[in-house]
């Protein structure tokens, strides 16, 4: 699904770098557009996010929900004031410009592309792969993560714009990831990391999130601390 900061283009490379086995528990505390977890081979897949609309959507998708064939701009405007529902969550991201939550109705200048149809085609390809995934509403700190799980984190990036992070505590997050790494394999997507984390994969990406740098490209990295257990 279209989602701001999505790793969809790099999902195969990131999944290969993590080497998740089918018998492992896989956890995503910042599931976002669920583009990675859809292709993870683990039988036991768990995910969470703090966005109520997003989790409402994914819980419905896990049970078999699919989006409607038609959806109009007027309906998009009206649903912003509607209660939380799977359709509201879908419209908020999949039908919004750049995948930013209610960032504006997706359209092109020529009025040729049918973004509603495109979003639905993408959904019909992705959503069946999310059947049976456990989706929970809550922060990464509140998750009950079993020992030896594989944990992939894509948190709000430090010193970037575009995420409504609400003052996300990057330092606190890295402390949490460091402690969790003592009993789980923890992978983190970020541009930079503390000195005790090392990159196991990286790629140069077009970047619209860096703040006040004037740069148009950045190096996306996957960071890890080697676990203390075999």
C-alpha positions in Angstrom: 0.0 0.0 0.0 1.2 3.5 -0.7 2.6 4.9 2.5 5.0 7.7 3.2 8.5 6.4 3.8 7.5 3.0 2.5 10.3 0.4 2.0 8.3 -1.4 -0.8 11.0 -0.8 -3.4 13.6 -2.4 -1.2 11.6 -5.0 0.5 13.2 -8.0 -1.2 16.7 -6.8 -0.3 15.8 -6.1 3.3 14.0 -9.4 3.7 17.0 -11.2 2.2 19.4 -9.4 4.7 17.2 -10.5 7.6 17.0 -14.1 6.6 13.8 -14.8 8.5 13.1 -18.5 8.8 9.5 -20.0 8.6 9.7 -21.2 12.2 10.7 -17.9 13.7 8.3 -15.3 15.2 8.5 -12.1 13.1 7.5 -8.7 14.7 7.1 -5.2 13.2 6.5 -2.5 15.8 6.1 0.2 13.2 4.1 -1.6 10.5 3.1 1.4 8.4 2.1 0.3 4.9 2.8 -3.4 5.7 4.8 -3.8 2.6 7.6 -5.9 4.2 5.5 -8.1 6.4 3.4 -9.2 3.5 6.3 -11.1 2.0 7.9 -12.4 5.2 7.9 -16.3 5.2 7.4 -16.7 8.9 4.2 -18.5 10.0 3.8 -16.3 13.1 3.7 -12.7 12.0 2.9 -9.8 14.4 2.7 -6.1 13.8 1.7 -2.9 15.6 1.4 0.8 15.0 0.1 3.8 17.0 -2.2 5.0 14.3 -5.8 3.9 15.0 -7.0 4.3 11.4 -4.1 2.2 10.1 -4.5 -0.6 12.6 -8.3 -0.7 12.1 -7.6 -1.2 8.3 -5.0 -3.9 8.8 -7.1 -5.8 11.3 -9.9 -5.9 8.8 -7.5 -6.8 5.9 -6.2 -9.7 8.1 -9.7 -11.0 8.2 -10.3 -10.6 4.5 -11.5 -7.0 3.9 -11.0 -5.6 0.4 -11.5 -2.0 -0.8 -14.4 -0.9 -3.0 -14.1 -0.5 -6.8 -15.2 3.1 -6.8 -14.4 6.0 -4.5 -14.8 9.7 -5.2 -13.0 12.9 -4.1 -16.2 14.0 -2.4 -16.3 10.8 -0.5 -12.6 11.3 0.4 -13.4 14.7 1.8 -16.4 13.5 3.8 -14.7 10.4 5.3 -12.1 12.6 7.1 -14.8 13.5 9.6 -16.2 10.0 9.8 -15.5 7.6 12.7 -12.6 5.1 12.5 -13.2 2.3 10.0 -11.3 0.2 7.5 -12.5 2.3 4.6 -11.4 5.5 6.4 -7.9 4.0 7.0 -7.7 2.9 3.4 -8.6 6.4 2.1 -6.3 8.1 4.5 -3.3 6.5 3.1 -3.8 4.6 -0.2 -5.9 7.4 -1.8 -3.8 10.3 -0.4 -1.0 12.1 -2.2 2.4 10.5 -1.4 0.8 8.1 1.0 0.7 10.8 3.7 -2.3 10.5 5.9 -5.1 12.7 4.4 -2.4 14.6 2.6 -4.8 15.4 -0.2 -6.7 13.5 -2.9 -4.3 11.8 -5.3 -4.5 13.2 -8.9 -2.2 14.0 -11.8 -2.1 17.3 -13.6 -3.5 15.8 -16.8 -6.4 14.0 -15.0 -5.5 10.8 -16.9 -4.4 8.4 -14.2 -7.1 6.5 -12.2 -5.5 6.4 -8.8 -8.5 4.7 -7.2 -8.2 1.8 -9.6 -4.4 1.7 -9.2 -4.7 1.6 -5.4 -7.2 -1.2 -5.6 -5.1 -3.3 -7.9 -2.2 -2.9 -5.5 -4.4 -3.8 -2.6 -5.7 -6.9 -4.3 -2.1 -8.0 -4.8 -0.9 -7.2 -1.3 -3.9 -7.8 1.0 -4.3 -11.5 0.6 -0.7 -11.9 1.8 -1.7 -10.3 5.1 -4.3 -12.8 6.0 -3.7 -14.1 9.5 -1.2 -11.4 10.6 -1.8 -10.2 14.1 -2.2 -6.4 14.2 -2.2 -4.5 17.5 -2.7 -0.9 18.3 0.1 0.5 20.5 3.6 1.7 20.7 6.7 -0.4 20.3 7.4 -0.2 24.0 4.1 -1.9 24.9 4.6 -5.0 22.7 5.0 -8.4 24.2 7.9 -9.7 22.1 9.0 -13.3 22.6 12.6 -14.4 23.0 14.4 -15.1 19.7 11.9 -13.3 17.6 13.1 -11.4 14.5 12.1 -7.7 15.0 12.2 -5.2 12.1 11.8 -1.5 13.1 11.1 1.4 10.7 10.7 4.2 13.2 10.3 7.9 12.4 13.7 9.0 11.3 15.7 11.5 13.3 16.1 15.0 11.9 13.5 14.5 9.1 10.3 16.1 8.1 7.1 14.6 6.8 6.3 12.3 9.8 3.8 13.4 12.4 6.1 11.8 15.0 4.9 13.9 17.9 8.4 14.4 19.2 9.4 10.8 18.8 12.2 9.9 21.3 14.9 8.5 19.0 17.3 8.1 21.9 14.8 6.2 23.9 14.0 4.0 20.9 17.7 3.1 20.4 18.0 2.2 24.1 15.0 -0.1 23.7 16.4 -1.7 20.6 19.7 -2.2 22.3 18.2 -4.0 25.3 15.9 -6.1 23.0 18.9 -7.2 20.9 20.2 -9.2 23.9 17.4 -11.8 23.3 16.1 -11.1 19.7 17.5 -10.4 16.3 16.6 -6.7 15.9 17.0 -4.8 12.6 16.4 -1.1 12.2 16.0 1.0 9.1 17.5 4.5 9.5 20.0 6.8 7.9 22.2 6.9 11.0 22.5 4.9 14.2 24.5 4.9 17.5 28.1 3.7 17.3 27.3 0.2 18.7 25.0 -0.6 15.7 26.5 -1.7 12.4 24.9 -1.6 8.9 24.3 -4.9 7.3 22.7 -3.5 4.1 22.5 -0.1 2.5 21.3 1.7 -0.7 21.2 5.2 -2.0 17.6 6.5 -2.3 15.9 9.6 -3.6 15.1 11.5 -0.5 12.4 14.1 0.3 12.6 13.8 4.1 15.9 15.3 5.2 15.5 18.6 6.9 17.5 21.7 5.8 20.2 19.8 4.0 19.4 20.7 0.4 20.2 17.1 -0.5 18.0 15.1 -2.8 19.5 11.7 -2.1 20.4 9.8 1.1 21.8 6.4 2.1 19.2 4.1 3.5 20.7 1.5 5.9 19.7 -1.5 7.8 21.3 -1.6 11.3 21.8 -4.4 13.7 23.6 -5.4 16.9 25.0 -8.9 16.9 23.0 -11.0 19.4 24.7 -12.5 22.4 23.1 -15.9 22.0 24.0 -18.4 19.2 
